[in-house]
Amino acid sequence: MAFIYGMKRAVSAEHWKAFAGEDKWREGYSAFELAQAWQDAAGFPAPVARVLAGCTALADLRVDHGIIEHATWLDSARAPSMTT
């Protein structure tokens, strides 16, 4: 099983709430839905696994770790993207 981290190891989908923010923690919002999909998946969530299964080059791909709300600088100097 892959371990999922924010500032510390998240052991349940509810732990993602602290990393995502209260305003994003609602059913239907990406942070909430991604937490539900990934936290207990024991690897890739089923829809992702199905897509990857169709590509032999990715047959041995596995989840080593994940980072919740990792800041990634894109094409904007304003602020990093904080997409889950």
NORQUIUR-V652220 format. One record per residue. N is the residue number from 1. PSI is psi in whole degrees, 0 to 359 (999 if undefined). OMEGA is omega in whole degrees, 0 to 359 (NA if undefined). D_FIRST is the distance of its C-alpha to the first C-alpha in whole Angstrom. Layout:
N/PSI/OMEGA/D_FIRST, N/PSI/OMEGA/D_FIRST
//
This chain:
1/136/178/0, 2/148/175/4, 3/140/181/7, 4/131/184/10, 5/150/165/13, 6/249/171/17, 7/341/174/19, 8/170/183/17, 9/129/176/13, 10/125/182/13, 11/358/175/12, 12/162/178/13, 13/327/180/15, 14/330/179/18, 15/336/180/17, 16/334/184/17, 17/318/181/21, 18/329/181/22, 19/325/184/21, 20/326/182/22, 21/144/183/25, 22/322/183/27, 23/339/180/29, 24/358/187/26, 25/71/178/24, 26/147/176/26, 27/135/181/25, 28/342/177/26, 29/148/188/25, 30/317/181/22, 31/314/180/21, 32/312/184/20, 33/322/178/19, 34/322/176/17, 35/315/180/15, 36/320/184/15, 37/318/189/14, 38/324/192/11, 39/314/184/10, 40/19/185/9, 41/341/184/8, 42/47/183/5, 43/225/178/6, 44/142/172/10, 45/151/185/12, 46/314/181/14, 47/323/178/17, 48/316/180/16, 49/321/179/14, 50/319/179/18, 51/314/181/19, 52/329/180/18, 53/337/180/18, 54/1/182/22, 55/109/183/22, 56/330/179/22, 57/338/181/22, 58/12/185/18, 59/327/182/17, 60/8/180/15, 61/137/178/13, 62/160/177/10, 63/122/178/8, 64/313/176/8, 65/162/177/9, 66/154/179/11, 67/123/182/15, 68/132/176/16, 69/46/178/20, 70/127/180/20, 71/125/181/24, 72/122/178/25, 73/124/179/29, 74/225/182/30, 75/13/183/34, 76/134/177/35, 77/357/183/36, 78/308/184/36, 79/157/178/33, 80/157/172/29, 81/140/180/27, 82/38/182/24, 83/135/180/23, 84/999/NA/19
//
